[in-house]
Amino acid sequence: IDERREATHDGVIRLPADVQLKADWSKTPYPLSFEVTFHADISIRESLLKDVHKTANAFLKATQVHEPPGILGAWCLQTLITWTKMGVISGVNLG
């Protein structure tokens, strides 16, 4: 499992909400960017692995049904995992 950071966007989302809402982003010399600037390996609680595998298997089965023969080759799911539950799939990368 890995984590990625996206240029200025990652810094902005770490600001308190009231600061984000007050900022005039049109006047900054640093426009919002989603350019990926960092990847790092991270670990996950072992108790969450069953949820990760369940989600990945469901996704694979869905691709086999809707786009036979399904995904061939490398792929990854983007999701959000909180302290209390597994999130929804927010994106898929192929290749």
N, CA, C and O atoms as a printed pandas DataFrame, in Angstrom:
     atom_number atom_name residue_name chain_id  residue_number  x_coord  y_coord  z_coord
0              1         N          ILE        A               1    0.862   -1.165    0.000
1              2        CA          ILE        A               1    0.000    0.000    0.000
2              3         C          ILE        A               1    0.904    1.222    0.000
3              4         O          ILE        A               1    1.939    1.236    0.667
4              5         N          ASP        A               2    0.517    2.238   -0.742
5              6        CA          ASP        A               2    1.334    3.443   -0.760
6              7         C          ASP        A               2    0.476    4.679   -0.553
7              8         O          ASP        A               2   -0.750    4.650   -0.659
8              9         N          GLU        A               3    1.166    5.749   -0.256
9             10        CA          GLU        A               3    0.540    7.060   -0.061
10            11         C          GLU        A               3    1.171    7.990   -1.085
11            12         O          GLU        A               3    2.351    7.856   -1.408
12            13         N          ARG        A               4    0.397    8.919   -1.589
13            14        CA          ARG        A               4    0.986    9.897   -2.494
14            15         C          ARG        A               4    0.606   11.302   -2.057
15            16         O          ARG        A               4   -0.445   11.524   -1.456
16            17         N          ARG        A               5    1.470   12.226   -2.367
17            18        CA          ARG        A               5    1.224   13.636   -2.074
18            19         C          ARG        A               5    1.127   14.376   -3.392
19            20         O          ARG        A               5    1.880   14.112   -4.329
20            21         N          GLU        A               6    0.191   15.306   -3.450
21            22        CA          GLU        A               6   -0.061   16.039   -4.684
22            23         C          GLU        A               6    0.225   17.521   -4.496
23            24         O          GLU        A               6   -0.634   18.280   -4.048
24            25         N          ALA        A               7    1.422   17.914   -4.839
25            26        CA          ALA        A               7    1.896   19.300   -4.844
26            27         C          ALA        A               7    1.157   20.219   -3.868
27            28         O          ALA        A               7    1.029   19.893   -2.687
28            29         N          THR        A               8    0.676   21.350   -4.348
29            30        CA          THR        A               8    0.065   22.332   -3.445
30            31         C          THR        A               8   -1.266   21.864   -2.884
31            32         O          THR        A               8   -1.642   22.265   -1.783
32            33         N          HIS        A               9   -1.982   21.029   -3.612
33            34        CA          HIS        A               9   -3.278   20.542   -3.135
34            35         C          HIS        A               9   -3.135   19.861   -1.780
35            36         O          HIS        A               9   -3.969   20.059   -0.897
36            37         N          ASP        A              10   -2.088   19.063   -1.609
37            38        CA          ASP        A              10   -1.899   18.338   -0.356
38            39         C          ASP        A              10   -1.689   19.298    0.813
39            40         O          ASP        A              10   -2.187   19.058    1.913
40            41         N          GLY        A              11   -0.960   20.374    0.578
41            42        CA          GLY        A              11   -0.755   21.350    1.645
42            43         C          GLY        A              11   -2.025   22.097    2.000
43            44         O          GLY        A              11   -2.297   22.342    3.175
44            45         N          VAL        A              12   -2.802   22.459    0.993
45            46        CA          VAL        A              12   -4.039   23.209    1.217
46            47         C          VAL        A              12   -5.027   22.401    2.049
47            48         O          VAL        A              12   -5.651   22.944    2.960
48            49         N          ILE        A              13   -5.179   21.115    1.751
49            50        CA          ILE        A              13   -6.170   20.325    2.486
50            51         C          ILE        A              13   -5.769   20.086    3.934
51            52         O          ILE        A              13   -6.591   19.637    4.732
52            53         N          ARG        A              14   -4.531   20.375    4.287
53            54        CA          ARG        A              14   -4.094   20.242    5.676
54            55         C          ARG        A              14   -4.340   21.524    6.487
55            56         O          ARG        A              14   -4.168   21.537    7.706
56            57         N          LEU        A              15   -4.741   22.591    5.803
57            58        CA          LEU        A              15   -5.084   23.830    6.504
58            59         C          LEU        A              15   -6.467   23.691    7.134
59            60         O          LEU        A              15   -7.310   22.962    6.612
60            61         N          PRO        A              16   -6.712   24.380    8.251
61            62        CA          PRO        A              16   -8.062   24.362    8.829
62            63         C          PRO        A              16   -9.082   24.891    7.813
63            64         O          PRO        A              16   -8.759   25.750    6.992
64            65         N          ALA        A              17  -10.295   24.380    7.872
65            66        CA          ALA        A              17  -11.337   24.740    6.902
66            67         C          ALA        A              17  -11.578   26.239    6.845
67            68         O          ALA        A              17  -11.765   26.790    5.760
68            69         N          ASP        A              18  -11.578   26.916    7.999
69            70        CA          ASP        A              18  -11.848   28.355    7.985
70            71         C          ASP        A              18  -10.753   29.121    7.241
71            72         O          ASP        A              18  -11.040   30.132    6.599
72            73         N          VAL        A              19   -9.518   28.661    7.318
73            74        CA          VAL        A              19   -8.422   29.304    6.591
74            75         C          VAL        A              19   -8.578   29.054    5.088
75            76         O          VAL        A              19   -8.375   29.962    4.282
76            77         N          GLN        A              20   -8.936   27.835    4.717
77            78        CA          GLN        A              20   -9.144   27.524    3.301
78            79         C          GLN        A              20  -10.239   28.400    2.699
79            80         O          GLN        A              20  -10.102   28.886    1.577
80            81         N          LEU        A              21  -11.321   28.599    3.444
81            82        CA          LEU        A              21  -12.453   29.374    2.931
82            83         C          LEU        A              21  -12.134   30.859    2.800
83            84         O          LEU        A              21  -12.671   31.527    1.917
84            85         N          LYS        A              22  -11.270   31.385    3.664
85            86        CA          LYS        A              22  -10.926   32.813    3.630
86            87         C          LYS        A              22   -9.873   33.142    2.574
87            88         O          LYS        A              22   -9.780   34.286    2.131
88            89         N          ALA        A              23   -9.094   32.166    2.174
89            90        CA          ALA        A              23   -7.971   32.426    1.269
90            91         C          ALA        A              23   -8.460   32.831   -0.120
91            92         O          ALA        A              23   -9.437   32.287   -0.635
92            93         N          ASP        A              24   -7.763   33.792   -0.710
93            94        CA          ASP        A              24   -8.039   34.195   -2.092
94            95         C          ASP        A              24   -7.005   33.495   -2.968
95            96         O          ASP        A              24   -5.908   34.010   -3.186
96            97         N          TRP        A              25   -7.366   32.327   -3.463
97            98        CA          TRP        A              25   -6.411   31.493   -4.186
98            99         C          TRP        A              25   -6.002   32.103   -5.523
99           100         O          TRP        A              25   -4.997   31.690   -6.101
100          101         N          SER        A              26   -6.759   33.077   -6.026
101          102        CA          SER        A              26   -6.391   33.701   -7.303
102          103         C          SER        A              26   -5.176   34.613   -7.148
103          104         O          SER        A              26   -4.550   34.973   -8.144
104          105         N          LYS        A              27   -4.837   34.988   -5.924
105          106        CA          LYS        A              27   -3.728   35.915   -5.701
106          107         C          LYS        A              27   -2.447   35.224   -5.235
107          108         O          LYS        A              27   -1.460   35.895   -4.935
108          109         N          THR        A              28   -2.452   33.917   -5.172
109          110        CA          THR        A              28   -1.248   33.224   -4.723
110          111         C          THR        A              28   -0.317   32.949   -5.902
111          112         O          THR        A              28   -0.782   32.668   -7.006
112          113         N          PRO        A              29    0.995   33.030   -5.673
113          114        CA          PRO        A              29    1.932   32.679   -6.741
114          115         C          PRO        A              29    2.030   31.159   -6.925
115          116         O          PRO        A              29    2.713   30.680   -7.831
116          117         N          TYR        A              30    1.352   30.419   -6.069
117          118        CA          TYR        A              30    1.399   28.956   -6.116
118          119         C          TYR        A              30    0.004   28.409   -6.411
119          120         O          TYR        A              30   -0.734   28.089   -5.479
120          121         N          PRO        A              31   -0.369   28.296   -7.670
121          122        CA          PRO        A              31   -1.713   27.813   -8.005
122          123         C          PRO        A              31   -1.907   26.369   -7.537
123          124         O          PRO        A              31   -0.952   25.602   -7.421
124          125         N          LEU        A              32   -3.165   26.021   -7.272
125          126        CA          LEU        A              32   -3.459   24.653   -6.862
126          127         C          LEU        A              32   -3.028   23.686   -7.955
127          128         O          LEU        A              32   -3.292   23.899   -9.138
128          129         N          SER        A              33   -2.368   22.632   -7.537
129          130        CA          SER        A              33   -1.869   21.644   -8.483
130          131         C          SER        A              33   -2.121   20.249   -7.932
131          132         O          SER        A              33   -1.995   20.015   -6.730
132          133         N          PHE        A              34   -2.476   19.330   -8.809
133          134        CA          PHE        A              34   -2.665   17.936   -8.414
134          135         C          PHE        A              34   -1.519   17.071   -8.934
135          136         O          PHE        A              34   -1.649   15.850   -9.021
136          137         N          GLU        A              35   -0.399   17.706   -9.278
137          138        CA          GLU        A              35    0.761   16.961   -9.762
138          139         C          GLU        A              35    1.319   16.109   -8.625
139          140         O          GLU        A              35    1.619   16.622   -7.547
140          141         N          VAL        A              36    1.455   14.816   -8.869
141          142        CA          VAL        A              36    1.975   13.920   -7.837
142          143         C          VAL        A              36    3.465   14.183   -7.669
143          144         O          VAL        A              36    4.235   14.097   -8.626
144          145         N          THR        A              37    3.863   14.504   -6.440
145          146        CA          THR        A              37    5.252   14.842   -6.162
146          147         C          THR        A              37    5.928   13.868   -5.210
147          148         O          THR        A              37    7.127   13.986   -4.956
148          149         N          PHE        A              38    5.177   12.906   -4.677
149          150        CA          PHE        A              38    5.745   12.050   -3.641
150          151         C          PHE        A              38    4.959   10.749   -3.550
151          152         O          PHE        A              38    3.729   10.761   -3.602
152          153         N          HIS        A              39    5.651    9.643   -3.415
153          154        CA          HIS        A              39    5.049    8.340   -3.131
154          155         C          HIS        A              39    5.835    7.713   -1.989
155          156         O          HIS        A              39    7.056    7.858   -1.928
156          157         N          ALA        A              40    5.160    7.026   -1.091
157          158        CA          ALA        A              40    5.843    6.333    0.000
158          159         C          ALA        A              40    5.062    5.081    0.371
159          160         O          ALA        A              40    3.833    5.052    0.304
160          161         N          ASP        A              41    5.796    4.055    0.760
161          162        CA          ASP        A              41    5.138    2.844    1.256
162          163         C          ASP        A              41    4.594    3.098    2.646
163          164         O          ASP        A              41    5.234    3.761    3.462
164          165         N          ILE        A              42    3.418    2.573    2.912
165          166        CA          ILE        A              42    2.847    2.655    4.253
166          167         C          ILE        A              42    2.300    1.283    4.621
167          168         O          ILE        A              42    2.102    0.425    3.761
168          169         N          SER        A              43    2.066    1.095    5.887
169          170        CA          SER        A              43    1.515   -0.189    6.330
170          171         C          SER        A              43    0.046   -0.011    6.686
171          172         O          SER        A              43   -0.439    1.108    6.851
172          173         N          ILE        A              44   -0.646   -1.124    6.799
173          174        CA          ILE        A              44   -2.066   -1.107    7.123
174          175         C          ILE        A              44   -2.301   -2.109    8.251
175          176         O          ILE        A              44   -1.588   -3.106    8.368
176          177         N          ARG        A              45   -3.276   -1.841    9.052
177          178        CA          ARG        A              45   -3.630   -2.790   10.105
178          179         C          ARG        A              45   -3.979   -4.131    9.473
179          180         O          ARG        A              45   -4.703   -4.193    8.479
180          181         N          GLU        A              46   -3.465   -5.187   10.054
181          182        CA          GLU        A              46   -3.749   -6.520    9.522
182          183         C          GLU        A              46   -5.247   -6.808    9.520
183          184         O          GLU        A              46   -5.746   -7.514    8.645
184          185         N          SER        A              47   -5.957   -6.263   10.495
185          186        CA          SER        A              47   -7.402   -6.501   10.577
186          187         C          SER        A              47   -8.159   -5.885    9.398
187          188         O          SER        A              47   -9.291   -6.282    9.123
188          189         N          LEU        A              48   -7.554   -4.923    8.699
189          190        CA          LEU        A              48   -8.209   -4.301    7.543
190          191         C          LEU        A              48   -7.935   -5.036    6.233
191          192         O          LEU        A              48   -8.597   -4.782    5.227
192          193         N          LEU        A              49   -6.965   -5.943    6.242
193          194        CA          LEU        A              49   -6.603   -6.626    5.000
194          195         C          LEU        A              49   -7.770   -7.388    4.386
195          196         O          LEU        A              49   -7.920   -7.411    3.165
196          197         N          LYS        A              50   -8.595   -8.010    5.220
197          198        CA          LYS        A              50   -9.744   -8.753    4.674
198          199         C          LYS        A              50  -10.675   -7.815    3.914
199          200         O          LYS        A              50  -11.247   -8.204    2.896
200          201         N          ASP        A              51  -10.833   -6.583    4.399
201          202        CA          ASP        A              51  -11.675   -5.607    3.705
202          203         C          ASP        A              51  -11.039   -5.165    2.390
203          204         O          ASP        A              51  -11.729   -4.987    1.387
204          205         N          VAL        A              52   -9.725   -4.989    2.404
205          206        CA          VAL        A              52   -9.014   -4.607    1.186
206          207         C          VAL        A              52   -9.165   -5.709    0.141
207          208         O          VAL        A              52   -9.483   -5.434   -1.017
208          209         N          HIS        A              53   -8.937   -6.949    0.550
209          210        CA          HIS        A              53   -9.052   -8.075   -0.389
210          211         C          HIS        A              53  -10.484   -8.231   -0.897
211          212         O          HIS        A              53  -10.698   -8.509   -2.077
212          213         N          LYS        A              54  -11.459   -8.055   -0.015
213          214        CA          LYS        A              54  -12.870   -8.164   -0.412
214          215         C          LYS        A              54  -13.211   -7.099   -1.464
215          216         O          LYS        A              54  -13.866   -7.398   -2.464
216          217         N          THR        A              55  -12.773   -5.878   -1.239
217          218        CA          THR        A              55  -13.036   -4.785   -2.177
218          219         C          THR        A              55  -12.351   -5.040   -3.516
219          220         O          THR        A              55  -12.959   -4.863   -4.571
220          221         N          ALA        A              56  -11.086   -5.457   -3.472
221          222        CA          ALA        A              56  -10.338   -5.724   -4.703
222          223         C          ALA        A              56  -10.964   -6.871   -5.491
223          224         O          ALA        A              56  -11.089   -6.791   -6.713
224          225         N          ASN        A              57  -11.356   -7.930   -4.801
225          226        CA          ASN        A              57  -11.980   -9.070   -5.490
226          227         C          ASN        A              57  -13.313   -8.686   -6.119
227          228         O          ASN        A              57  -13.620   -9.113   -7.232
228          229         N          ALA        A              58  -14.105   -7.885   -5.416
229          230        CA          ALA        A              58  -15.387   -7.430   -5.970
230          231         C          ALA        A              58  -15.158   -6.585   -7.222
231          232         O          ALA        A              58  -15.893   -6.701   -8.202
232          233         N          PHE        A              59  -14.133   -5.737   -7.180
233          234        CA          PHE        A              59  -13.811   -4.913   -8.341
234          235         C          PHE        A              59  -13.391   -5.787   -9.527
235          236         O          PHE        A              59  -13.845   -5.573  -10.651
236          237         N          LEU        A              60  -12.528   -6.766   -9.273
237          238        CA          LEU        A              60  -12.089   -7.662  -10.345
238          239         C          LEU        A              60  -13.259   -8.413  -10.964
239          240         O          LEU        A              60  -13.351   -8.529  -12.186
240          241         N          LYS        A              61  -14.152   -8.922  -10.123
241          242        CA          LYS        A              61  -15.320   -9.645  -10.634
242          243         C          LYS        A              61  -16.215   -8.727  -11.465
243          244         O          LYS        A              61  -16.755   -9.148  -12.489
244          245         N          ALA        A              62  -16.375   -7.482  -11.031
245          246        CA          ALA        A              62  -17.199   -6.529  -11.781
246          247         C          ALA        A              62  -16.602   -6.246  -13.152
247          248         O          ALA        A              62  -17.336   -6.137  -14.134
248          249         N          THR        A              63  -15.274   -6.126  -13.232
249          250        CA          THR        A              63  -14.660   -5.881  -14.545
250          251         C          THR        A              63  -14.813   -7.091  -15.457
251          252         O          THR        A              63  -14.949   -6.940  -16.671
252          253         N          GLN        A              64  -14.793   -8.289  -14.882
253          254        CA          GLN        A              64  -14.977   -9.500  -15.691
254          255         C          GLN        A              64  -16.395   -9.570  -16.256
255          256         O          GLN        A              64  -16.594  -10.032  -17.379
256          257         N          VAL        A              65  -17.369   -9.118  -15.487
257          258        CA          VAL        A              65  -18.767   -9.139  -15.932
258          259         C          VAL        A              65  -19.031   -8.052  -16.974
259          260         O          VAL        A              65  -19.653   -8.308  -18.005
260          261         N          HIS        A              66  -18.553   -6.840  -16.696
261          262        CA          HIS        A              66  -18.895   -5.690  -17.543
262          263         C          HIS        A              66  -17.935   -5.461  -18.706
263          264         O          HIS        A              66  -18.324   -4.873  -19.715
264          265         N          GLU        A              67  -16.694   -5.912  -18.584
265          266        CA          GLU        A              67  -15.691   -5.734  -19.646
266          267         C          GLU        A              67  -14.843   -7.001  -19.770
267          268         O          GLU        A              67  -13.654   -6.972  -19.452
268          269         N          PRO        A              68  -15.431   -8.113  -20.225
269          270        CA          PRO        A              68  -14.681   -9.361  -20.331
270          271         C          PRO        A              68  -13.421   -9.174  -21.172
271          272         O          PRO        A              68  -13.471   -8.457  -22.172
272          273         N          PRO        A              69  -12.335   -9.766  -20.821
273          274        CA          PRO        A              69  -12.137  -10.745  -19.761
274          275         C          PRO        A              69  -11.787  -10.125  -18.412
275          276         O          PRO        A              69  -11.348  -10.837  -17.509
276          277         N          GLY        A              70  -11.970   -8.834  -18.258
277          278        CA          GLY        A              70  -11.587   -8.166  -17.013
278          279         C          GLY        A              70  -10.237   -7.495  -17.166
279          280         O          GLY        A              70   -9.721   -7.368  -18.277
280          281         N          ILE        A              71   -9.670   -7.070  -16.063
281          282        CA          ILE        A              71   -8.381   -6.373  -16.095
282          283         C          ILE        A              71   -7.254   -7.381  -16.256
283          284         O          ILE        A              71   -7.182   -8.375  -15.534
284          285         N          LEU        A              72   -6.377   -7.110  -17.211
285          286        CA          LEU        A              72   -5.165   -7.899  -17.405
286          287         C          LEU        A              72   -3.989   -6.977  -17.148
287          288         O          LEU        A              72   -3.915   -5.897  -17.735
288          289         N          GLY        A              73   -3.089   -7.371  -16.305
289          290        CA          GLY        A              73   -1.923   -6.545  -16.017
290          291         C          GLY        A              73   -2.053   -5.791  -14.710
291          292         O          GLY        A              73   -2.943   -6.052  -13.901
292          293         N          ALA        A              74   -1.151   -4.859  -14.529
293          294        CA          ALA        A              74   -1.071   -4.116  -13.264
294          295         C          ALA        A              74   -2.243   -3.155  -13.100
295          296         O          ALA        A              74   -2.727   -2.580  -14.074
296          297         N          TRP        A              75   -2.693   -2.988  -11.864
297          298        CA          TRP        A              75   -3.775   -2.054  -11.555
298          299         C          TRP        A              75   -3.725   -1.724  -10.071
299          300         O          TRP        A              75   -3.092   -2.436   -9.292
300          301         N          CYS        A              76   -4.388   -0.649   -9.685
301          302        CA          CYS        A              76   -4.505   -0.310   -8.263
302          303         C          CYS        A              76   -5.838    0.390   -8.028
303          304         O          CYS        A              76   -6.408    0.995   -8.936
304          305         N          LEU        A              77   -6.316    0.298   -6.807
305          306        CA          LEU        A              77   -7.532    1.000   -6.398
306          307         C          LEU        A              77   -7.135    2.164   -5.514
307          308         O          LEU        A              77   -6.225    2.045   -4.693
308          309         N          GLN        A              78   -7.810    3.283   -5.677
309          310        CA          GLN        A              78   -7.613    4.412   -4.781
310          311         C          GLN        A              78   -8.805    4.465   -3.853
311          312         O          GLN        A              78   -9.952    4.430   -4.299
312          313         N          THR        A              79   -8.539    4.551   -2.572
313          314        CA          THR        A              79   -9.626    4.568   -1.604
314          315         C          THR        A              79   -9.211    5.358   -0.377
315          316         O          THR        A              79   -8.058    5.768   -0.242
316          317         N          LEU        A              80  -10.144    5.561    0.493
317          318        CA          LEU        A              80   -9.887    6.240    1.754
318          319         C          LEU        A              80  -10.228    5.273    2.870
319          320         O          LEU        A              80  -11.334    4.734    2.920
320          321         N          ILE        A              81   -9.279    5.056    3.760
321          322        CA          ILE        A              81   -9.500    4.180    4.905
322          323         C          ILE        A              81   -9.384    5.037    6.156
323          324         O          ILE        A              81   -8.360    5.683    6.376
324          325         N          THR        A              82  -10.428    5.046    6.977
325          326        CA          THR        A              82  -10.411    5.818    8.218
326          327         C          THR        A              82  -10.122    4.889    9.388
327          328         O          THR        A              82   -9.912    3.690    9.203
328          329         N          TRP        A              83  -10.114    5.443   10.579
329          330        CA          TRP        A              83   -9.873    4.628   11.772
330          331         C          TRP        A              83  -11.001    3.634   12.004
331          332         O          TRP        A              83  -10.795    2.611   12.656
332          333         N          THR        A              84  -12.182    3.917   11.482
333          334        CA          THR        A              84  -13.322    3.065   11.802
334          335         C          THR        A              84  -13.809    2.187   10.662
335          336         O          THR        A              84  -14.464    1.175   10.911
336          337         N          LYS        A              85  -13.508    2.544    9.417
337          338        CA          LYS        A              85  -14.031    1.712    8.328
338          339         C          LYS        A              85  -13.276    1.919    7.030
339          340         O          LYS        A              85  -12.502    2.864    6.873
340          341         N          MET        A              86  -13.525    1.012    6.112
341          342        CA          MET        A              86  -12.989    1.074    4.769
342          343         C          MET        A              86  -13.835    2.045    3.960
343          344         O          MET        A              86  -15.061    2.025    4.069
344          345         N          GLY        A              87  -13.219    2.879    3.163
345          346        CA          GLY        A              87  -13.966    3.846    2.366
346          347         C          GLY        A              87  -14.402    3.276    1.038
347          348         O          GLY        A              87  -14.218    2.090    0.763
348          349         N          VAL        A              88  -14.971    4.116    0.232
349          350        CA          VAL        A              88  -15.404    3.709   -1.105
350          351         C          VAL        A              88  -14.241    3.854   -2.078
351          352         O          VAL        A              88  -13.279    4.572   -1.805
352          353         N          ILE        A              89  -14.336    3.177   -3.201
353          354        CA          ILE        A              89  -13.301    3.309   -4.223
354          355         C          ILE        A              89  -13.430    4.687   -4.848
355          356         O          ILE        A              89  -14.502    5.072   -5.315
356          357         N          SER        A              90  -12.330    5.427   -4.852
357          358        CA          SER        A              90  -12.383    6.778   -5.401
358          359         C          SER        A              90  -11.690    6.881   -6.751
359          360         O          SER        A              90  -11.739    7.927   -7.398
360          361         N          GLY        A              91  -11.049    5.809   -7.175
361          362        CA          GLY        A              91  -10.394    5.846   -8.471
362          363         C          GLY        A              91   -9.704    4.530   -8.766
363          364         O          GLY        A              91   -9.490    3.712   -7.871
364          365         N          VAL        A              92   -9.360    4.334  -10.023
365          366        CA          VAL        A              92   -8.662    3.126  -10.464
366          367         C          VAL        A              92   -7.566    3.553  -11.419
367          368         O          VAL        A              92   -7.796    4.384  -12.298
368          369         N          ASN        A              93   -6.376    2.995  -11.258
369          370        CA          ASN        A              93   -5.277    3.244  -12.182
370          371         C          ASN        A              93   -4.908    1.940  -12.859
371          372         O          ASN        A              93   -4.766    0.912  -12.198
372          373         N          LEU        A              94   -4.755    1.977  -14.153
373          374        CA          LEU        A              94   -4.358    0.799  -14.919
374          375         C          LEU        A              94   -2.985    1.026  -15.517
375          376         O          LEU        A              94   -2.608    2.153  -15.838
376          377         N          GLY        A              95   -2.237   -0.073  -15.663
377          378        CA          GLY        A              95   -0.943    0.015  -16.322
378          379         C          GLY        A              95    0.111    0.108  -15.367
379          380         O          GLY        A              95    1.280    0.190  -15.744
